[in-house]
């Protein structure tokens, strides 16, 4: 690993890091195409045959090392999830940024049905725990990290920090209905894709933690009732597949507010380099301030 002066992490910087990682891993950097920029920069390589994830900052290294261990565990269990491409030892660390290489899934845009999602999540939660430790769920850790480096107005940062403090207190008083166990941590329709044979597989494995199972159910429920991104029938299929409707649980509104906060702070990381993201952050914050509808939040 080499050290360099830290620079802004944007699409261009991530692309430079990826090319260096390809050289180390023996991967042909042909046809690099960016898919999204968040906690990781995600790229297609070679027409989607390989997908690479470039960590935003050096503090992502431990979670990516855990992601590799999770991928190996799920593979050994025969669970349908993303598989690492056999190349150099992963992650490849370039200038402190962890880089991983994964098998591409079809076109990378064919999402599983909500019924398939519910069944896969139930199967995941029913697996025996891995033989390595997972950290506990700490929903507010990333909020602090993201807000510290986000290029957003001071008033916005202050409001979000205050909201996080209030929600952290409410979270501490929740009584959960489901058991504690391993979690995907970011289970939503964007992270369950069909492979070339049409089989659903779970991707983005770096968020695995231990905590209440309700956490993994939240995004699909919110995408239905807060944002209208799933239909009533689609959400019913998800509930049938998993076997529990988290919206009927007493702590649902608190976890929903926490998830909304995380959606805003996740996007705030790009506010300094993407004017559309900056505008969306302010729109979302205004709805959090006013208690207004979330139906006009744009997917990112």
Secondary structure as UniProt FT lines:
FT   HELIX           11..25
FT   TURN            30..31
FT   STRAND          33..37
FT   STRAND          40..45
FT   HELIX           46..48
FT   STRAND          50..55
FT   HELIX           58..60
FT   HELIX           61..77
FT   STRAND          92..94
FT   TURN            95..96
FT   STRAND          97..103
FT   TURN            106..107
FT   HELIX           114..126
FT   TURN            139..140
FT   HELIX           141..149
FT   HELIX           154..172
FT   STRAND          180..183
FT   HELIX           189..191
FT   STRAND          192..194
FT   TURN            196..197
FT   STRAND          200..202
FT   TURN            206..207
FT   STRAND          209..212
FT   HELIX           214..225
FT   TURN            226..227
FT   HELIX           232..242
FT   HELIX           246..248
FT   TURN            250..251
FT   HELIX           252..268
FT   TURN            269..273
FT   HELIX           275..290
FT   TURN            295..296
//
